[in-house]
Amino acid sequence: MDDADLAHEVQEALIASALSARKPGLKSPDGRCIWCRDEAAVAGTAFCSAECGEDYFRNEHQKKQRYVPSKYPSDNPGNK
């Protein structure tokens, strides 16, 4: 086994590790688009189109940016 074979094995192991560690994709629980709720979702996904997926993830990002902690410390999830 030469250096190229060893490098290939290391690369394959890293790829397999990364694939197993990634989050599972969103799935629609009822077969409808989870964003617009008007259309049937594409099989194996949560959205009816790429545009709905982009809108959903943009909205999720914006919600995280708007987070404002409560003025009451006991209401904040990290302060228990």
N, C-alpha and C positions, 0 to 999 in steps of 0.2 A: 504494500500500500504506500503510495507516494503522498507528497504534501497536498496535491490537488484533491485526491480522494478524501483525505482527512478534512480539508477545508470544506468540501462538499457535505460531508457528514455533519460537521458542526453547523453549517448553514441550514441543513434540513432539520436538525434538532431545534434550532432557534425559531424557525418558521412554525414547526409543530407546536412549540411552547407558546408562541404568540397567538396562534389560532385557538388553542385551548383556553387561553386566558381572556379572550375578548368577551364582551357582554353579548348575550343573545339579542337578536333583533326584535323589534316590536312586532307583535302579531295582533290582529283584530280578533277580539273574543267572539263577535257575532257575525263576522264576514262583511261588515260595513266599514267604510273609511272612518278612522278614529278622529279625523279633523273635521271634515265637512258633513259626515253622516248622511249624505245624499246618495252616494254611489256605492256599489259593491267594491270591496278592496281587491286588489290584484292578488292572486293566489300566493299564499305564503308571506304576505306583507300586511301592513296595517293601513295602507293608503291606496286611494284610487288612482293617484297620479303622482309624478315627481313634484309637481307644484304644491300639492297638499302636504307632502312630506316636508318640503322646504318651509312652508308656512308654519307647520307644527313645530319644527325644531327652532325656527326663528322666535316663535312665541315662547317656547320653553326657555330659551336663552334670555329673552327679555324679562321673563318672570324672575329669573335668578338675579338679574341686574337690579331689579326693583325692590329686592328684599330689604325691609326696614324692620329692625328688631323692636320688640315691644318696649315701652318705657318701664314695664313691670318685669324685673329680672326672672321671676318664677314662670312667666309666660314663654320665655325663650328656651328652645329645646336643649341647648348646651349647658344650661345653668341649673341642673337638677341634682 
